């Protein structure tokens, strides 16, 4: 567990293991009788209800924020697939690498546990090698998170703005992730856009959580596209591979299939050449998201007070010690500070402004976030 002393400005910071293919936080955070506890939690919630403002008690929280989870999917890895996106010899190679990276951002979830809802203005800033990643919570109701990542060595830039809506359906919860990811390979003037699958949490007949839905990856510059289906299904929850992936890479101008995609996001995913029938490995989860290291604090003085690992440190510490009432009090304190800050802004006639992003909202595209800076500087927290 990464518990550090970070100097005078940020105080103590709590860094916890990332969600990985095996081990890590999923092993350490287990709640007994979880299904019964969940059903008790939702006993007064009507099926179809929006859970956006639903307050979870600390018992159902993992000791980290949504911002940290979003960031970990980009900066926590064993093999940097994002850097490889810019190393393809031709547009098709680079496109396939982008598809592999998109798959690598899918991480196993912990059934019955959710991260903290970030407070407005919360930030998260981490580096891994030459990749620098910064996130900011740019809206609280609805919850909207913005991510900006740059790698000047590989000439890669990632902009990711999303908001999640969760709904309760009696025997399950469905979380739809709205928004898009924009990945730019600057050396090739190529821009890739993609969406995210949705998260499914099922209580019956077999409890579990998974990713499901359709993802489209598109590069207008090369005319290449990919359609990927995350299955998320098995008969009554028994048997079958409920983490399967299938899809294709095709030329958008002719709709001609170039590669067929098949496999499991937690194992291996293959490419089958539609003409020759040759099969190659596109993605291997063992090489990328197995046994990930916990980030560590490198520069205590560089921490912001809005850093996720600072904002939620006491709540996370109490959860890890299973001191539930103290965790509840600490969580209430964080939320009360946010309410007081909002009340003070209204009294002054001020509106909150994002520090690192320009934010806009339209009926056509939803939320859009544009970084105020062209590159992200090295961070005080590092992953490896």
GIGIWO-V697447 format. One record per backbone hydrogen bond with DSSP energy under -0.5 kcal/mol. NH is the residue of the N-H (numbers start at 1). CO is the residue of the C=O. E is the energy in kcal/mol with one decimal. If there is no record, write none. Layout:
nh: {NH:NH}
co: {CO:CO}
e: {E:E}
This chain:
nh: {2:3:4:4:6:6:11:13:14:15:15:21:25:26:27:28:29:30:34:37:38:39:40:41:42:43:45:48:49:51:54:56:60:61:62:64:66:69:70:71:72:73:74:75:76:77:78:81:84:85:85:86:87:88:94:95:96:97:98:99:100:101:102:103:104:105:105:106:107:111:113:114:116:118:121:122:123:124:126:127:128:131:132:132:133:134:135:136:137:138:138:139:144:144:145:146:147:148:149:150:151:152:155:156:157:158:159:160:161:162:163:164:165:167:168:169:171:173:174:175:176:176:178:178:180:181:182:183:183:184:185:186:186:187:188:189:189:190:192:193:194:195:196:198:199:200:201:202:202:203:204:207:208:210:212:213:215:217:218:219:220:223:224:225:226:227:228:228:229:230:230:231:231:232:237:238:242:244:245:246:247:248:249:250:251:252:252:255:256:258:259:260:261:262:263:264:265:267:269:270:271:272:273:273:274:277:280:282:282:283:285:287:288:288:289:290:291:296:298:298:299:302:303:307:308:310:311:312:313:316:317:318:319:320:321:322:323:324:327:328:329:330:331:332:333:334:335:336:337:338:339:340:341:342:343:344:345:346:347:348:349:349:350:358:359:360:362:366:368:370:372:381:382:383}
co: {15:1:2:13:4:11:7:4:309:2:13:289:18:23:24:24:25:28:31:33:34:35:36:37:38:40:42:168:46:166:51:54:57:58:114:62:116:65:66:67:68:69:71:71:72:75:288:79:80:81:82:83:84:85:90:91:92:93:94:95:96:97:98:99:100:101:102:103:105:109:110:60:64:116:137:119:306:135:133:381:131:128:130:150:126:148:124:146:122:136:144:144:139:142:162:136:160:134:158:132:156:130:151:151:184:149:182:147:180:145:178:143:176:174:49:172:169:201:167:199:165:174:163:176:161:194:159:181:192:157:190:155:184:155:185:185:186:185:183:218:181:216:177:212:175:210:173:200:208:171:171:205:202:200:198:230:228:226:193:224:191:219:219:250:217:248:215:226:246:213:228:229:244:242:234:235:240:241:263:229:261:227:259:225:256:223:250:251:251:249:249:272:247:270:245:268:243:264:283:262:280:260:271:278:258:273:271:269:280:269:267:284:284:285:285:286:22:382:296:380:380:299:300:304:123:307:307:308:310:312:313:314:315:316:317:319:318:322:323:324:325:326:327:328:329:330:331:332:333:334:335:336:337:338:339:340:341:342:343:344:345:346:345:370:357:368:366:362:360:358:356:125:296:127}
e: {-2.1:-1.3:-0.6:-2.2:-0.6:-1.0:-1.0:-1.9:-2.0:-3.6:-0.5:-3.4:-0.8:-0.8:-1.0:-1.3:-2.4:-0.9:-0.7:-2.0:-2.4:-2.6:-2.0:-2.0:-2.0:-1.0:-1.9:-5.2:-1.8:-3.8:-1.4:-0.6:-2.3:-2.1:-1.8:-2.7:-2.1:-1.7:-2.7:-2.6:-2.9:-1.5:-1.9:-2.5:-2.2:-0.7:-2.3:-1.3:-1.0:-0.9:-0.7:-0.9:-1.7:-0.7:-2.5:-2.4:-2.4:-2.1:-2.0:-2.2:-2.3:-2.4:-2.5:-2.0:-1.8:-0.9:-0.8:-1.7:-0.6:-0.7:-1.7:-2.9:-2.3:-0.6:-2.5:-2.1:-2.7:-1.9:-2.3:-2.2:-2.8:-2.0:-0.6:-2.5:-2.9:-2.6:-2.6:-2.1:-2.5:-0.9:-1.6:-1.3:-2.0:-0.5:-2.9:-2.5:-2.5:-2.7:-2.6:-2.1:-2.5:-0.6:-1.4:-1.8:-2.1:-3.0:-2.6:-2.6:-1.5:-2.5:-1.2:-0.6:-2.3:-2.4:-2.2:-3.3:-1.8:-2.5:-2.4:-2.9:-2.8:-0.6:-3.0:-0.8:-0.8:-3.0:-3.2:-0.5:-2.8:-3.3:-2.8:-1.9:-0.9:-0.6:-1.4:-0.6:-0.6:-1.7:-3.2:-2.5:-1.8:-0.7:-0.5:-3.0:-2.4:-3.3:-2.8:-0.5:-3.2:-3.1:-0.9:-0.5:-2.3:-2.5:-2.6:-2.1:-3.1:-2.2:-2.6:-2.4:-0.5:-1.8:-0.8:-2.4:-2.4:-2.0:-2.9:-0.5:-3.3:-3.3:-0.6:-0.7:-2.0:-0.6:-2.0:-2.9:-0.8:-1.0:-3.1:-1.6:-2.1:-2.0:-2.5:-2.9:-2.2:-3.1:-0.6:-2.5:-0.5:-3.2:-1.8:-2.2:-2.9:-1.7:-1.7:-2.4:-2.0:-1.8:-2.6:-3.4:-3.0:-2.3:-0.6:-3.0:-2.4:-2.2:-2.5:-2.8:-0.5:-2.0:-3.2:-0.7:-0.8:-0.7:-2.6:-0.5:-0.7:-2.9:-0.5:-3.3:-1.9:-1.4:-1.3:-1.6:-2.5:-1.8:-3.0:-2.3:-1.0:-2.8:-2.4:-2.2:-2.1:-2.4:-1.5:-1.3:-3.0:-1.2:-2.3:-2.3:-2.1:-2.3:-2.5:-2.4:-1.9:-1.8:-2.2:-2.3:-2.0:-1.5:-2.0:-2.5:-2.2:-2.1:-2.3:-2.4:-2.0:-2.2:-2.0:-1.5:-0.6:-0.9:-2.9:-3.2:-0.5:-2.6:-2.3:-1.8:-2.7:-2.7:-2.4:-0.7:-2.9:-2.9}
